């Protein structure tokens, strides 16, 4: 953006002069995820996508700088004791957490209250956030890094992996039960945390309603779960994490390692397969059966 003003639909912070529009989509090689309109007469410099490679190092550095700045703001604001936090501390934290996936689902009024009581924690790769059987003390939201969920400590085999924007640790707080799994940092990770007492006063109502809706959906999709006790259903629900995929984006790719199962909750997915040529001719294959459209269910 060289001159003028641009509004990005759905983003209250318009880009400034010198900023690049759409470079995250270019980095991910995906269709556009945002719509931008010129608010005034606007001049821009445009780079063809086939020439973008020369700019990728700059974009990646910019993203790393932005992420570091965002995390530094979180850490600094959370370092102020709860009883001493000034309105500017809460406002700066509120501004950065609105980009975190978990908080996007929290009503605005509750989000500001949460920003007032959040704490920050860094844990190194390989360290445990908590162990199976521990007493639940905190609720965690990942802002950087990744964690692995381990059900059987004797094997230490990971059954799920969570990344930035995902949350965990609510099960023990909701039910007052010991931790049902061990959580280990797969990378150096940063978390925003809520103590049990603050979680119960601010988030418990929202998270309990969300968990009940998820369990209802699971039972409707997997009838064999019907009749199982609430603790088992809550533990099963903890294995699932939400993922939103815009139209046209890749869900899974042929040849990549299978690290999880994906269940379509709403929308329609189209599958395709690439087959090699045999002796210069495509192999004989039966045409793929069209996929049926399942009823849309919300979770």
HELIX and SHEET records of a PDB file:
HELIX    1   1 UNK A   23  UNK A   28  1                                   6    
HELIX    2   2 UNK A   49  UNK A   51  5                                   3    
HELIX    3   3 UNK A   53  UNK A   79  1                                  27    
HELIX    4   4 UNK A   82  UNK A   84  5                                   3    
HELIX    5   5 UNK A   87  UNK A   97  1                                  11    
HELIX    6   6 UNK A  101  UNK A  104  1                                   4    
HELIX    7   7 UNK A  108  UNK A  117  1                                  10    
HELIX    8   8 UNK A  170  UNK A  175  1                                   6    
HELIX    9   9 UNK A  196  UNK A  202  1                                   7    
HELIX   10  10 UNK A  204  UNK A  221  1                                  18    
HELIX   11  11 UNK A  223  UNK A  225  5                                   3    
HELIX   12  12 UNK A  230  UNK A  237  1                                   8    
SHEET    1   A 2 UNK A   6  UNK A   8  0                                        
SHEET    2   A 2 UNK A  36  UNK A  38 -1                                        
SHEET    1   B 4 UNK A 119  UNK A 123  0                                        
SHEET    2   B 4 UNK A 189  UNK A 195 -1                                        
SHEET    3   B 4 UNK A 138  UNK A 144 -1                                        
SHEET    4   B 4 UNK A 167  UNK A 168 -1                                        
SHEET    1   C 4 UNK A 128  UNK A 130  0                                        
SHEET    2   C 4 UNK A 182  UNK A 185 -1                                        
SHEET    3   C 4 UNK A 146  UNK A 150 -1                                        
SHEET    4   C 4 UNK A 158  UNK A 163 -1                                        
SHEET    1   D 2 UNK A 277  UNK A 278  0                                        
SHEET    2   D 2 UNK A 281  UNK A 282 -1                                        
END                                                                             
